[in-house]
Amino acid sequence: MNSLNRRSFLGAAAMAAGAGVSPGEAQSPAAQGSFHLGSVTYNLLRDWDVETIIKNLEAVGFEAVELRTEHKHGVEPSISAAERSRVRRLFESSKVRLLSYGTTCRFQSPDPAERKHQLEIAMQFVDLAHDTGALGIKLQPMGLPPNVPQETAIAYFGASMRELGDYGAGRKVEIWMEVHGQGTQNPPVAAALLRAAGHENVGACWNCNPTDVRNGSVKESFALLGRWIRNVHLHELSDEKYPFRELFALLQQSGYNRYTLAEVAESKEPERYMRNFKALWTELKRSCG
């Protein structure tokens, strides 16, 4: 990306320190803009239970969370109705939105039995999202199968997502296909998958992949996928190889008013890391507003 304006960021940090707040908290209403900041539990929050997630996200001003499957929070399709109600109450009484569930469901297998199995798991997550008040679930493509024509593999995936889109619509739960996986993360292929689904309840989770970038820009990829974007995963904002400033501007120009979620590595000081991430996020958003 174009280098983040270090002087502006340090200035924001200095003003925040002088006011006795974190850099990420020193922002005007205009800097808040139309989209919001949250986190996935992968990997920064993977070892926290639900109560700790809520407490620490509230403390640093993150507004939402995506709970990735198989993490310590333990919010999985296997939990009881009573536990689902408890999870819903915890989030609804907090400042943190339970936004979504990060599944590992994948529909590219040429084996119909495997696709059916993946669909059944995804439907269980839809039920969990409905019961706990989450907006959506995320799917995770992991590439195209070998020895299968690309058009055939795309049709497999599209048909499964369309069926899941119907199921989710009946429960007011959205389906988000992460732009992810070898081959499937290429924007033209991701767009083909979404066109094959052909369902208004099926959208995309933008994932800030290197394959988004053409000649230093993500405009071409955003033009392909922008109309489907329902969620955004952000990685390390200081990575100068990715044009985050341009992405933020495109999101603002498109009227995107949902969440951008930090999907970053583990840290020995997660709260400190999140404050720094929020400061960078706030400066990026301010500078392209």
GIQUI-V651425 format. One record per residue. RES is the residue in three letters. PHI is phi as a letter, one per 30 degrees, with the letter a starting at -180 (* if undefined). PSI is psi in whole degrees, 0 to 359 (999 if undefined). Layout:
# GIQUI-V651425
((RES PHI PSI) (RES PHI PSI))
This chain:
# GIQUI-V651425
((MET * 167) (ASN d 134) (SER e 134) (LEU d 137) (ASN d 97) (ARG d 321) (ARG d 318) (SER d 318) (PHE d 314) (LEU d 326) (GLY d 317) (ALA d 320) (ALA d 319) (ALA d 317) (MET d 319) (ALA d 316) (ALA d 320) (GLY d 332) (ALA d 356) (GLY i 23) (VAL b 170) (SER d 157) (PRO e 321) (GLY d 342) (GLU c 346) (ALA c 79) (GLN b 147) (SER d 166) (PRO e 325) (ALA d 326) (ALA d 336) (GLN d 321) (GLY i 204) (SER c 342) (PHE c 166) (HIS b 168) (LEU c 134) (GLY b 196) (SER b 153) (VAL c 161) (THR d 344) (TYR d 117) (ASN c 355) (LEU d 324) (LEU c 15) (ARG d 337) (ASP c 17) (TRP c 143) (ASP d 176) (VAL d 315) (GLU d 320) (THR d 321) (ILE e 309) (ILE d 312) (LYS e 314) (ASN d 325) (LEU d 320) (GLU e 319) (ALA d 327) (VAL c 0) (GLY i 24) (PHE d 142) (GLU c 349) (ALA a 164) (VAL b 144) (GLU c 121) (LEU d 110) (ARG d 138) (THR d 151) (GLU i 20) (HIS c 173) (LYS d 334) (HIS e 329) (GLY i 14) (VAL d 96) (GLU b 165) (PRO e 341) (SER d 348) (ILE d 157) (SER d 169) (ALA d 321) (ALA d 320) (GLU d 325) (ARG d 317) (SER d 321) (ARG d 316) (VAL d 317) (ARG d 316) (ARG d 320) (LEU e 314) (PHE d 320) (GLU d 337) (SER c 7) (SER c 181) (LYS c 6) (VAL c 128) (ARG d 130) (LEU d 100) (LEU d 314) (SER a 171) (TYR c 131) (GLY c 96) (THR d 171) (THR c 28) (CYS d 137) (ARG b 137) (PHE c 18) (GLN c 358) (SER d 140) (PRO d 352) (ASP d 113) (PRO e 325) (ALA d 321) (GLU d 320) (ARG d 320) (LYS d 319) (HIS d 315) (GLN d 322) (LEU d 320) (GLU d 319) (ILE d 315) (ALA d 320) (MET d 324) (GLN d 323) (PHE d 325) (VAL d 315) (ASP d 318) (LEU d 316) (ALA d 317) (HIS e 314) (ASP d 331) (THR c 359) (GLY i 18) (ALA d 153) (LEU d 324) (GLY a 175) (ILE b 150) (LYS c 132) (LEU c 162) (GLN b 85) (PRO e 145) (MET b 35) (GLY j 172) (LEU c 143) (PRO d 146) (PRO d 156) (ASN i 24) (VAL b 130) (PRO e 140) (GLN e 319) (GLU d 323) (THR d 316) (ALA d 319) (ILE d 320) (ALA d 319) (TYR e 307) (PHE d 316) (GLY d 317) (ALA d 318) (SER d 317) (MET d 324) (ARG d 317) (GLU d 319) (LEU d 325) (GLY e 318) (ASP d 315) (TYR d 315) (GLY d 322) (ALA e 322) (GLY d 344) (ARG c 10) (LYS h 42) (VAL b 126) (GLU d 156) (ILE c 124) (TRP c 118) (MET d 114) (GLU d 137) (VAL d 94) (HIS a 151) (GLY j 151) (GLN e 118) (GLY i 307) (THR d 345) (GLN d 351) (ASN d 125) (PRO e 319) (PRO d 324) (VAL d 317) (ALA e 318) (ALA d 321) (ALA d 321) (LEU d 317) (LEU d 323) (ARG d 323) (ALA d 326) (ALA d 313) (GLY h 43) (HIS b 132) (GLU d 343) (ASN c 2) (VAL c 121) (GLY b 193) (ALA c 150) (CYS c 106) (TRP d 137) (ASN b 8) (CYS h 55) (ASN c 153) (PRO e 330) (THR d 350) (ASP d 334) (VAL c 127) (ARG b 119) (ASN h 43) (GLY i 6) (SER b 152) (VAL c 9) (LYS e 317) (GLU d 316) (SER d 321) (PHE d 323) (ALA d 325) (LEU d 319) (LEU c 348) (GLY e 321) (ARG d 343) (TRP c 350) (ILE d 120) (ARG c 345) (ASN a 158) (VAL b 130) (HIS c 128) (LEU c 144) (HIS c 205) (GLU d 113) (LEU d 343) (SER d 1) (ASP d 109) (GLU d 354) (LYS d 345) (TYR c 132) (PRO d 71) (PHE d 323) (ARG d 317) (GLU d 318) (LEU e 314) (PHE d 318) (ALA d 319) (LEU d 320) (LEU d 315) (GLN d 316) (GLN d 329) (SER d 353) (GLY i 16) (TYR d 126) (ASN b 27) (ARG c 225) (TYR c 148) (THR c 121) (LEU c 131) (ALA d 121) (GLU b 93) (VAL b 174) (ALA d 165) (GLU d 155) (SER b 146) (LYS d 343) (GLU b 72) (PRO d 321) (GLU d 318) (ARG d 317) (TYR e 315) (MET d 323) (ARG d 317) (ASN d 319) (PHE d 317) (LYS d 322) (ALA d 316) (LEU d 316) (TRP e 315) (THR d 318) (GLU d 319) (LEU e 314) (LYS d 318) (ARG d 318) (SER d 341) (CYS c 11) (GLY d 999))
